[in-house]
Amino acid sequence: MKTIEEIKDNMVFIARRCSARNAQTGNGGNISVKTGKNEMLIMASHASFADCTTSSFVTVDFDGSLIEGDLPPSRECFLHSAIYKKFGHVNAIVHCHLPYATAWASTMVPLPFSTYHAEKKLERKLKVFDTGSYIVTKENIDRIMDQLDESPETKGFLLKKHGAFAFGVDVFEANYMSELIEETAQIQILSGLIPERARITTMG
């Protein structure tokens, strides 16, 4: 069982990894880890992945009330808490404005499996939701939760013009899933740029 400080250290490591891989720039995106039946650690509002420290994460309950920390929590804490309430197997969430995944989300088409690896790991095509704004309202949170299957096979989802939410049993797995989502979208988009005449069809 990891201590809160160890969990925070891991969250800082993942945040900086996301920044180094250009998964998240500026002070957007957020990371959270469930730490109790009704509470979580989440990145503070306006914190930067690149520059965050352990003090950039605060503890809140699932109603968004601050339990520990000196900064206001991310405005998306309510979406994080809704995910934790619906999915008992999810213990960590990584939300980044992934460039390729966000580009794919503009199609409003569920993300296809562009590799066998993606098919094995993602298990289901990721759904896309349009919230109509940067702030995800309670109405949109309820709609998203209603349309997501509670199965452990649900690994995350995409938001139009807003990136991806990736789930995991811990912050490392959630980040691996986020990276796989971005890789899958990148390959899908790049594959679509290949001229039809260059594709080889094997008969037999």
Buried (B, 14 or more C-beta within 10 A) or exposed (E): EEEBEEBBBBBBEBBBBBBEBEBBBEBBBBBBBBBEEBBBBBBBBEBBBBEBEEEBBBBBBBEBEBBEBEBBBBBBBBBBBBBBEBBEEBBBBBBBBBBBBBBBBEEEEBBBBBBEEBBEBBEBBBBBBBBEEEEBEEEBBEBBBEEBEEEEEBBBBBBBBBBBBBBBEBBBBBBBBBBBBBBBBBBBBEEEEEEEEEEEEEEE
